């Protein structure tokens, strides 16, 4: 079973080949999102620490 798992993990996957290509291009900024401002509604969410 260990040998089979190692073979699956070390095999070349088409998904691994696609991952670096997807992050190379910059996403264009939308003309609608460019001027958006976030309003303060007075509610603060504490961190989960």
N, CA and C of each residue as an Amber inpcrd file, in Angstrom:
protein
   147
   0.8380000  -1.1950000   0.0000000   0.0000000   0.0000000   0.0000000
   0.8770000   1.2510000   0.0000000   1.9560000   1.2280000   0.7540000
   2.8520000   2.3760000   0.8240000   3.4710000   2.6740000  -0.5410000
   3.8480000   1.6230000  -1.2510000   4.4490000   1.8130000  -2.5740000
   3.4330000   2.4250000  -3.5320000   2.1850000   1.9810000  -3.4490000
   1.1380000   2.5230000  -4.3190000   0.8830000   3.9930000  -4.0060000
   0.8560000   4.3410000  -2.7260000   0.6460000   5.7420000  -2.3300000
   1.7960000   6.6210000  -2.8020000   3.0180000   6.1390000  -2.6570000
   4.1790000   6.9040000  -3.1230000   4.1390000   7.1020000  -4.6370000
   3.6910000   6.0800000  -5.3580000   3.6100000   6.1910000  -6.8110000
   2.5650000   7.2190000  -7.2270000   1.4360000   7.2470000  -6.5320000
   0.3870000   8.2240000  -6.8490000   0.8660000   9.6350000  -6.5420000
   1.5260000   9.8230000  -5.4130000   1.9880000  11.1550000  -5.0260000
   3.1080000  11.6680000  -5.9250000   3.9360000  10.7860000  -6.4360000
   5.0600000  11.2290000  -7.2570000   4.7300000  11.2680000  -8.7470000
   3.5580000  10.7980000  -9.1340000   3.2060000  10.7980000 -10.5550000
   2.9390000  12.2090000 -11.0520000   3.1460000  12.4010000 -12.3470000
   2.9070000  13.7060000 -12.9550000   1.4180000  13.8470000 -13.2400000
   0.8460000  14.8790000 -12.7220000  -0.5870000  15.1100000 -12.8560000
  -0.8400000  16.2820000 -13.7980000  -1.8630000  16.2160000 -14.6340000
  -2.1780000  17.3750000 -15.4860000  -2.6290000  18.5780000 -14.6640000
  -3.1700000  18.3400000 -13.4830000  -3.6010000  19.4450000 -12.6270000
  -2.4040000  20.2000000 -12.0600000  -1.3370000  19.5020000 -11.7490000
  -0.1350000  20.1700000 -11.2460000   0.5030000  21.0250000 -12.3290000
   0.3830000  20.5950000 -13.5670000   0.9400000  21.3650000 -14.6720000
   0.1420000  22.6420000 -14.9010000  -1.1460000  22.6310000 -14.6180000
  -2.0010000  23.7890000 -14.8570000  -1.8900000  24.8270000 -13.7540000
  -1.5780000  24.4310000 -12.5430000  -1.5770000  25.3570000 -11.4110000
  -0.6590000  26.5640000 -11.6000000   0.6020000  26.4150000 -11.9840000
   1.4540000  27.6030000 -12.1390000   0.9640000  28.5460000 -13.2390000
   0.3600000  28.0110000 -14.2710000  -0.1060000  28.8520000 -15.3670000
  -1.2720000  29.7350000 -14.9580000  -2.0850000  29.2790000 -14.0230000
  -3.2810000  30.0340000 -13.6640000  -2.9430000  31.2940000 -12.8900000
  -1.8080000  31.3490000 -12.2020000  -1.4830000  32.5130000 -11.3770000
  -0.5400000  33.4880000 -12.0740000  -0.1070000  33.1790000 -13.2740000
   0.8470000  34.0470000 -13.9520000   0.2240000  35.3510000 -14.4350000
  -1.0150000  35.3160000 -14.8740000  -1.6440000  36.5080000 -15.4370000
  -2.2650000  37.3690000 -14.3460000  -2.1090000  38.6780000 -14.4820000
  -2.7340000  39.6150000 -13.5460000  -4.2160000  39.7280000 -13.8730000
  -5.0390000  39.8480000 -12.8440000  -6.4630000  40.0360000 -13.0650000
  -6.7450000  41.5100000 -13.2940000  -7.5400000  41.8440000 -14.2900000
  -7.8590000  43.2540000 -14.5200000  -8.7940000  43.7770000 -13.4370000
  -8.6130000  45.0420000 -13.0660000  -9.4640000  45.6640000 -12.0540000
 -10.7390000  46.1240000 -12.7290000 -11.8640000  45.7740000 -12.1380000
 -13.1560000  46.1670000 -12.6890000 -13.3700000  47.6640000 -12.5050000
 -13.9900000  48.2920000 -13.4790000 -14.2640000  49.7220000 -13.3580000
 -15.2840000  49.9820000 -12.2510000 -16.0870000  48.9850000 -11.9080000
 -17.0720000  49.1320000 -10.8380000 -16.4320000  48.9480000  -9.4610000
 -15.4210000  48.0950000  -9.3680000 -14.7820000  47.8230000  -8.0880000
 -13.6730000  48.8120000  -7.7710000 -13.2420000  49.5830000  -8.7310000
 -12.1140000  50.4850000  -8.5490000 -12.4090000  51.5860000  -7.5330000
 -13.6280000  52.0970000  -7.4790000 -13.9620000  53.2190000  -6.6030000
 -14.8300000  52.8320000  -5.4100000 -14.9300000  51.5510000  -5.0860000
 -15.7610000  51.1310000  -3.9570000 -15.1000000  51.4920000  -2.6360000
 -15.9020000  51.9450000  -1.6860000 -15.4030000  52.2110000  -0.3370000
 -16.1670000  51.3400000   0.6390000 -15.4880000  50.8960000   1.6820000
 -16.1150000  50.0610000   2.6850000 -16.6110000  50.9590000   3.8050000
 -17.9130000  50.8790000   4.0720000 -18.5200000  51.7130000   5.0960000
 -18.3580000  51.0750000   6.4690000 -18.1940000  51.8910000   7.4930000
 -18.0810000  51.4110000   8.8660000 -19.4790000  51.3020000   9.4510000
 -19.9170000  50.0720000   9.7710000 -21.2400000  49.8910000  10.3530000
 -21.1890000  49.7830000  11.8750000 -20.0170000  49.9270000  12.4740000
 -19.8830000  49.9160000  13.9220000 -19.7560000  48.5320000  14.5360000
 -19.8610000  47.4820000  13.7580000 -19.7780000  46.1210000  14.2790000
 -18.3590000  45.6140000  14.0750000 -17.7270000  45.1550000  15.1640000
 -16.3750000  44.6060000  15.0910000 -16.4440000  43.1140000  15.3840000
 -15.8150000  42.3190000  14.5620000 -15.7650000  40.8780000  14.7670000
 -14.4040000  40.5560000  15.3600000 -14.3630000  39.9790000  16.5790000
 -13.0820000  39.6900000  17.2220000 -12.3590000  38.5310000  16.5260000
 -11.0220000  38.5240000  16.5830000 -10.2770000  37.4070000  15.9970000
 -10.4950000  36.1370000  16.8010000 -10.2540000  35.0040000  16.1760000
 -10.4980000  33.7080000  16.8230000  -9.3880000  33.2980000  17.7810000
  -8.2490000  33.8650000  17.6990000  -7.0780000  33.4870000  18.5030000
  -7.4690000  32.4450000  19.4620000
